[in-house]
Structures are given as C-alpha cells and as structure tokens.
Amino acid sequence: MNNTKSKNTYVAIMAGGIGSRFWPASRVDRPKQFLDILGTGQSLIRSTFERFLHICPVENIFILTNEAYKEQVKEHLPELSNEQILCEPSRNNTAPCIAYVAFKLFQLNPAANFIVAPSDHIILNEIAFLGSIEKGLIFTAQNEALLTLGIQPNRPDTGYGYIKYQKINPQEDTVVFKVEEFKEKPDLPTAQTYLESGDYVWNAGIFIWKASSIIQAFKKYNPVIYDIFQSISEQLNTSEEQAVINEKYPNCPSISIDYAIMENAHNIFTIPSEFGWSDLGTWASLYAESSKDNTENVLYGENIVTIDTKDCLIRVPNEKLVVLKDLDNYIVIDEADVLLIYPKNKEQEIKALTNQIAQQKGNHFL
Amino acid sequence: MNNTKSKNTYVAIMAGGIGSRFWPASRVDRPKQFLDILGTGQSLIRSTFERFLHICPVENIFILTNEAYKEQVKEHLPELSNEQILCEPSRNNTAPCIAYVAFKLFQLNPAANFIVAPSDHIILNEIAFLGSIEKGLIFTAQNEALLTLGIQPNRPDTGYGYIKYQKINPQEDTVVFKVEEFKEKPDLPTAQTYLESGDYVWNAGIFIWKASSIIQAFKKYNPVIYDIFQSISEQLNTSEEQAVINEKYPNCPSISIDYAIMENAHNIFTIPSEFGWSDLGTWASLYAESSKDNTENVLYGENIVTIDTKDCLIRVPNEKLVVLKDLDNYIVIDEADVLLIYPKNKEQEIKALTNQIAQQKGNHFL
C-alpha cells in the first residue's frame, strides 16, 4: 500500500449517529458506534479507526461527530488531537457533514484524496476491504471521480439502497465501473430482480474522492451548501473554526449526500466488493452476521442456558445467568436498566417503539 | 380474642426452608421467606410474624430456622430475642423440628398450647384466619387433640396433599371435624373426585396442639425422636441448649410431621377454613394468587411495557424498563444476576432446573 499511504490520503469517519434501532444496547448518550456490539473487546468506532491506520497516518484521520459525543470519541480514540474531531453543532444529515470535512481538507491540502466511512459498520474481511480502498484511492487520485464502494449482494435484502452499474469496464486495468443509477430500498420482488440481474450492488455509504472533486460537485449540485462553506473556508483550520461552524453550519439544508450529489452527478463510479460487510443496522443484521450454535441461536453472554430455544439472538452481560426455555425467533437484550424480549422478525418496529417509550416513560430509558 | 391471647398460647414459625422452586428470586442464602415476593413492602416472614402478634405476646413467638439464616431472621424480626430463634444444626424435615419446639415449650410452660406455621405462605383474609386459629386454640386447650387447619379447595389442585374429614360434627358448638385420612398429592382425576365430594380439604401444614399432646404423640408414634428430646429436656431453656441440640438433633430421623405423626394418630381434627391461603410454592401459585391486568398478565415491576402479551407473570426490579412482545403464558423473572424466561405451565421443572444449573455452573447462581 505504499502508493496510497501517501500524505495526500485522508479518512473522514462519520460518528454522529444515534443508532436507535439498536436500542436498548444503544442509547442517545451512548450510540452504537461506541459499543462493542460483537463482543470483540473493541467498540465499532475503535475497529473502524484501526482499520484505517493501514491506509494513512493517524494524523490524517478525522472524526465527524456531535459535540455531545466528543468526549466519548476521545476516550475511544485517544491517539487523536482535538483538531481531528470535528463537531457538528446540529444534525443536518450527511451532505453538510461531508462538505465540512471536504472544505477543511482542501484548505489543508489541495491535493487531499479522502475516504468517507461510517463508524459503526462491520467489515469481516479486512484485507479485501483495504484492497478495494487502495484501488479506489488510486482511481480518484487520477480522475475527477466520485467513487462509492458497492457491496456484492448475496440476498435480496430490502433494507439497503442499491446501485446499478454499467458492466463495461471503463479502464482495462481497474475494477472500477461507472454508476448508472441509485435505487431506493426496493420491495422484495424488485430486490430479487436486482440480485438476479447481477448489475446491482448495495450502497454501503463508503465514498472515495478528492476534496476538490466533491467540492466541485457541491458547487454544481448544491450551491447553498457550497456557498456556506466557501464563505468560511478561510477560517477553517484556524482558532476561529468552531465558532464559524457553530454559526453557519445550522444554516445548511438537512440532506443526505445521496440526494444532494450522488443521484445527480455524472462522474459516479463504484468498485463492486466483497469484504464481509454489514451496516449492523438492526438486531436482525447482527443475528445474520454472527455465528450460530447448533440450534441457530446467537449468544452474546457467557452464562446462557437455552432449552428448546432456537433462532434467537441473546445478548446479556457475561456475568449474568440467563435461562431460556421454549423461545423461537426472539431477541432477548438485557442491559442494566432495560430488558427487551421481542420477536426477531418484528425488530424493525424497535425504532418506533423507542418513540412510544419516550412518550410513556420520558427519555430516561433512551 | 381475649380468651386465646393467653399466656399459654405460643407460636412456632418454621423458617428453615430453601424454597428452590422460587428460583431465581429465592436463593440458598436468601430463601423465599425473606423475600417480599408480593411487592407488599414486607417479607413473607415479617407478614407471618405480624399476623401472629394478634394471637399472643411477642415473647411467645419462636422461630425455627437454620444457623445459616439466624442473622436474616434477626434482621426481619428485630423484636425477637436470641432465645426465641431456634437453630437446627441439620435439615431433618419437620418432625424433629416440631418435637424440638414442643419439648422446649413444655419445659417453659406445661400448659403451652401452640400453633406451628410456615413462614412463607400468604394469607389474604387475616380476620378469617385469626378466627380459625382462635377456634382451634380453644379446642386444643380443652381436648387431647392434634389439629390441622384444612383449606377448602376451590380447584382440583394436584400440588397439595388432601385431608379427608368426617362431616359429622363432633361438638355442636364448634367447626372442628375429625380427620379420617391423609392423602398424598393426587392425580387430576382423583383431585376432581375429592373436590366434588366435598369431604376433602387441603393440607396447609398449619397445626395447633398443646405441647403435651404432641409430645405424647411422639412418644407413641415416633419413640426415637421422643427419646432424643426427652433425654435433653433438662438442658432446654438453659445455656446448654444449643450445645446439646447441636450434638443430638442430627441423630433424629429425617421425617415429616405428616409421616411421623399425622398419618398414624387417631386424635386428628381439622377446621375447614377459607382465608385466601396459598403456600406460594411455585411461580404458578404466585400467578394464581395475584391480580391480573386486562390481558391476564401479572406484573411485579413499575416499568413493564407488554405488547400482545398475555397470561404472563413478570417480576422485575421497579427501576428497570422491561419491554415484552408476543409472549403467551411465560414467566419472566429478572434478578440482578439471573434472568429466567420460562413457560409458565412448565414451571414445576424449575426445581430440577436448579440442580442442572448447579452441575453446569456451580452453586454461584443458586
């Protein structure tokens, strides 16, 4: 990776989400990225950070988060300086967040070529992941291209957005393909068609581009956001940065990078990849990604006794004895102050459930 | 109750049990009698004790327990002196335990007339209970009788022993009936027959007799136990009591009062009673005795959210939020270190389950 571990390579890790679909493990003040969901001994953000240390020097890694989570970020990533932790004063979705880091990196280094990645996904095959990243960095360094890593689908998942790409290889010596169209989360028959066609990959929200390329895209496709950051670009990387961000950032429209840029621009490319990826969006995705016992139970906890119990996800403290009998297809999540026992195939209701809990019980348990 | 609150009336509360069928709420070192199972704010032993304060002065109440539980008894019943807490050095079932207190009371007061009662039952109708006790005390004071309170059955329960009594009233002015036979826990068809005949009551293990009467019964029907206590009767109520008990008590055969005396003696009487009694022997009996919400759930806990959940018993800490969906006929018991989720109609397996847990996990969780 000598080519890419260049001083021009940067990483922006997005760590501002609240992960409400992982309640009660995730909470407003302790979102998913700070949890060791998989029981690996590391939080998801720590795993993400260490993965990118293979790509660029530690000082080139930036975290985009909320003021509320700044201390937790420092705790999980003590190697970072304060200047590497960018705090959004408001939640305006991903486009403003990416514009912020793009303008900041461009101001630091006009040749900056950077990766944007979520902090709370899992990637099981690190070598394959780094291979795709490396190819992407080379491609975007040499082209005015906006690149999104695409995940080869292995099932007709209706929980992800899809990307249709053109199977004509634009350059003989790369694995980079031109993107034709972004597709919203499909229904099951549509997802089946996508899977069978072989022309679609999942949209993983992992992007690679030069700062200059994405800034040009903002100028063209979302001038409101462009103008806001252009107007404060002189203050970025100075002692005035946080103050101007606090003042101007909330004026940005709340819009995703997909809507703002990716669905409009014509220079979008993808690298179809397979690296054991999951966005760990829900308990069911954790179940899907985890190894099962001989009755298809996923057990996170060291003292779990299951009797006539199958297809369940059980996540409890190691020191707690949990005895379960006659449960089929449930999730059982025991946190210190909350116990959730819920049918696994209805767990998409959990986000709405947390709103209901908030109404009934206040925010205490969220 | 002026007649019966006499200086001759004593109460012996048996508090040596381990209540393993109430696991994980009850533990070896914190058995059921010390728990506030019903969430009343009082432990079962405290409720039992306060109930008997209507019957006799506090100094006439004795607790039969194990050395291991002595400190807990003192904590729950601080009114008692050390002399009122009798510690069995070994678990030899109820007959030796009752013989011990009978000889001790007889030595204190040859006219002693006393009640033997478990510490961990519930009695909802205290007035009716005290009425039965009062009638029983009058009867045993005047007769050489061994009296056991009988509970009018309201269902064909197969978890209790039954007592067949003669419906010819032996004395016109009492409600005391002669017992014909003791019956082991029956199967369901037999229990149905018992219920329909109207000739049976449940054996609640609450006895009334003069110390002299039960001592005579031991002399006749279990001379081994009689001889042991007769040989040390001079040391009872002296500073040597515990030492001789520690030496001799373990020599007693391990046998219940039912087997040792009640099934053999001919002077057994009962008062068929209705006072909202349950032995709270199992989680299902707690469910049966507790008030239900409109979907037949019994909820012990202040932050329980049930969705499409019915016929369940949920017992969790007040401060813990518990969210349950799609559970039918389960018990969910959350203790600090143990969580049990079990089909309610299989909860008679819990005693065996605790043995299995002991094998797999050691005694840590028991």
Interface residues (C-beta under 8 A of the other chain):
Chain A: P24 N303 V305 V316 E319 K320 L321 V322 V323 L324 K325 D326 L327 V332 D334 D337 V338 L339 L340 I341 Y342 P343 K346 L353 I357 Q360 K361 H364 F365
Chain B: P24 N303 V305 V316 E319 K320 L321 V322 V323 L324 K325 D326 L327 V332 D334 D337 V338 L339 L340 I341 Y342 P343 K346 L353 I357 Q360 K361 H364 F365
